[in-house]
Structures are given as structure tokens and as C-alpha cells.
Amino acid sequence: MRVRLAKEDVNSNYKVSLIDVSREKDFVKILEDYNIKYKRTEYFKDLFMYKLIDINSKFIMILQEKASNYIKYIEPVSIYSLPLQIEDEDGEIPVVYPEENKDYVTLGVIDNGIAHIKHLDPWIKRVHTRFLREETSTTHGTFVSGIALYGDKLENREIVKNEPFYLLDATVLSATTIEEDDLLKNITLAIEENYKRVKIWNLSLSVRLGIEEDTFSDFGVVLDHLQKTYGVLILKSAGNGGNFMKQLPKGKLYHGSDSLLSLVVGSITNEGYASNYSRVGLGPKGTIKPDIASYGGDLLRGDNGEMIMKGVNSFSRNGNVASSSGTSFATARISSLATIIYQNICKDFKDFSDFNPILLKALIIHSAKNTDKNLSVEEIGYGIPSTSTEILSYFKNENIKIFNGVMEKNQEIELDASFFNYKKDIKIKLTLVYDTEFDYLQKGDYIKSDIKIKNISENGKNLTRKFEGILERNKKIELYSDNDIKKNYTLIIEKLN
């Protein structure tokens, strides 16, 4: 039983997770015997959380005595609030409008609402909310959406090579704070109710708890379950930290940023450094997180201890050009990138039956490169992705082969001799991305079945693998696994010489 107490042991709301769900009735009886108010939130079958209202260490000691053998952990409920510094800037850019008779896909923006300003209103296809309009601040969601649609124009340079698409405003929190269980439930409902029409989701929200070394967070587990169940792709921000203001090392990624199926995004500065605030990995069990990074601006500590912002541009909720900094806004660029790629390869704009999140992840990760500052994988994962135009060119590039499939224990990939230009060997870049079944209750390994590449990438369990090296012409690429659970995969092989 893992216990984390609130600061100064003040009465707080605590969350409790059970290892043995068969003991749930025993647990509830203890709560009722001691007149503890509680709320049970179920995210999916057998994954639920109890929120105990207004308790302190005195009652936690009782739980340790009576229920420690079937409680996994007890810790304060994380409260999400939205601190956001937005500064108005000078400038104006033209409004882009939908073209008649043109098909667009929709990006879901899970946030605090999108203001219907002139630049965004033509693109807001639908609003999903459980809040009254006057309860919703729309500050953060508007800024995220502005970058997703107009990011390149606002920076006056090509980062994504933007194209327009529709937006779904999924408002999951109001202008006030929200506790973790309510936030996760609202995210779940947004995706459950809209997954048939929206396949790509921007989630630039985090609860303020650092990830664990060996255990995946409830937030991360819920995000993985949603993506497996509903066939969607979530782009998740790494989270922001203020340790640089105290001249301390960066903090670990926040809960939710350990989701293995999500593309998790860190932030870099205009100069190619990792942003001071961008939180770092690796993920639990040595998994690669964040996956990638993009431009999210910078925050600096001034000589007098003040915070200086060198922000990215977007829109305030009143429609003005404004600036701010955060991994949220780096994530919005990658959400835009993924949406544009899919919009260009999509054939089924009615049911989206051709949507393949594994392919999108693989394309983006394959394109990613380090900056000239040689940043660490803990800071930026696989690096900074290319533009949408360059990634889409892969489909017509004779030096790139893309394999999509389903495998169980073994799969052999054979390349034609012409791909080698009939040479003895060639230098290649190889990217493998796959999905798998998860042990959501984490009684064993969270990743139930992984894929390794024989003689190339065989260390650890991770859903992404990337490698550069020499491939001999007579050698097949052998993918293998430790069991026969079916796994969707994408393998990209690029000839470098």
C-alpha cells in the first residue's frame, strides 16, 4: 500500500485504488462504519477510483491497519487548474474560410472551450460540453486552436505547413478548477460520444503529479484504454514545470504523459534548445516519453528573479493576436500535423474506416530529427518532426517502404534486391510502431506483448523503436514477439544511401 500525504497533513480529498477488486464491499463497509463521505468513479470495467472526502492521516492509519493488503495506493486527489499567462501582441492575419464542396476531417480539442472569434468560428463544427457558456473561460482552448489552424502564419515560417480542418470543441473543464476524477470522466465522455466522427484529439491538459518509475498512472491507463477501445489517436502535452525559477533541475513528466499509445509532446525554443519549463522523461519502465517535441516558446528567469516570457503567437479569446508559452502549444502543432497528414490520405470521409493511428505515429516519429543542440531523448524523445509536405512525400518516395500489418509471434519483411540497387548492403533508417494489449490493472507487465527486431532492436519493452544502421541485401528483417497476442504494426524503412 503506497501512501502519499497532503502537505502539512491538512484535511483533503484522497483517491484510493484497490489491488483486489473482490474486496470492494469490505472497503466500502470501512468507509461507512467511520462515516466517511466518498465518490466512486468507474472509467471502464474493473478500473475505478474512490475519492474519500475531507480526510487526513488519522483515517489513513485506519485503512493501513484494516485494508493495506488490498489497497494499491492512497494519495491526495490532484486538482487541475489552468494558470495561463497570455499577452496581447500587435498584428493581424487574414481569416481562412472553408471551401465549398471540400471534405475536411475534424480535430477534437479537449480543453476549456474555444471562443467563437472570427478566425476560428468558421471551423468549429461541433461543441461538446457539460458546462454553461458563462461558466467557460475559453482562454486556453482558443490559444491551442489558433496554433493548430494558423500556427505557421502566426510565426511567419513553416513549422507544420498548415492546412485548414474542422474543430470539435470538447469542453471538459470550466473557468474554475476540477479534480482528477471529474476531469478524466469528462475526457472519457467526450471521446465516447464523438469517436465516430473525430479520430484525432488534442489533449493539452495535465494533473500536477510526476510520473512513477515503475507504475503507469491512472490518467495514462485511461488514455491508453480510450485509444484501444475507440480507435483514436491522442496528442498529449508533456506538462510544464517551474523549477527553472528556483534554479533546480527539471521535473518528471506529469501523469497522463506516460500514456503509451498517445503521442506525447515536449517543447523546444526558437534557438533549438529544450524549453526551460518542458518536463522530462523517460516514462515508467524506461519507455520513450516524450515521443517528440515542437516549438512551444520559452520562459526565462531574469537577473532579478522575475519570469520573462518569449512566447509563441496565437489568439486570445477576444480575437486579438497574443503570445504565451507551454508544451500545450507545441502539442497543438503536432495535432495539426497529424490531422493534415490524415486529411490528405483519408479516402472515407464519412465513416473514417481507413483511419490508422499507428501509421500516423510512425510517419511522424520517422520524420523526427534532433536539433543542432543535440538534445537528450529524455527532453525531446525522437526529435522534431518534419513538415506535413515532407511526410506526405514518403508515399511517393522510392527510397521509402511502408509496411502495415497484423502480427502475432513472428513476421518476416523481405526487400527486393532493386531496393538495394543490387549492392551488398545499404544504410537504412528504420521505424517500428505497434499497439498491443495492456494489463490495465498492472498485476504483471503493463505491455502484455511487445515486438522486437532481431539483431537490431531487442532491449526493453516499448511501443516505438527507431534505428539507423547497415542492412545486408540477403538479410530479411525479422520481427518477433514473446507470445501470440495480435498486434497492429507499421514498419517504415528508408534507404539513406
Salt bridges, closest charged atoms under 4 A:
GLU24 OE2 - ARG40 NE 2.52
ASP26 OD2 - ARG23 NE 2.59
ASP33 OD2 - LYS29 NZ 3.02
GLU42 OE1 - ARG40 NH1 3.55
ASP46 OD2 - LYS45 NZ 3.40
GLU75 OE1 - ARG2 NH2 3.33
GLU75 OE1 - ARG4 NH1 3.54
GLU75 OE2 - LYS15 NZ 3.59
GLU92 OE2 - LYS118 NZ 3.45
GLU92 OE2 - HIS119 NE2 3.62
ASP111 OD1 - HIS140 ND1 2.80
ASP121 OD1 - HIS116 ND1 2.68
GLU155 OE2 - ARG333 NH2 3.82
GLU158 OE2 - LYS161 NZ 3.88
GLU179 OE1 - LYS51 NZ 2.57
GLU180 OE1 - LYS15 NZ 2.93
ASP181 OD2 - LYS39 NZ 3.83
ASP181 OD2 - LYS51 NZ 3.18
ASP182 OD1 - LYS39 NZ 2.37
ASP182 OD2 - LYS51 NZ 3.86
GLU193 OE1 - HIS128 ND1 3.60
GLU193 OE2 - ARG130 NH2 2.66
GLU212 OE2 - ARG4 NH2 3.00
GLU213 OE2 - LYS252 NZ 3.97
ASP218 OD2 - LYS15 NZ 3.58
ASP291 OD2 - LYS289 NZ 2.73
ASP372 OD1 - LYS373 NZ 3.78
GLU379 OE2 - LYS250 NZ 3.82
GLU390 OE2 - LYS369 NZ 3.93
GLU412 OE1 - LYS476 NZ 3.25
ASP435 OD2 - LYS228 NZ 3.85
GLU437 OE2 - LYS228 NZ 3.74
ASP445 OD2 - LYS461 NZ 3.36
ASP450 OD2 - LYS452 NZ 2.65
ASP450 OD2 - ARG465 NH2 3.42
ASP482 OD2 - LYS461 NZ 3.89
GLU494 OE1 - HIS366 NE2 2.83
GLU494 OE1 - LYS429 NZ 3.74
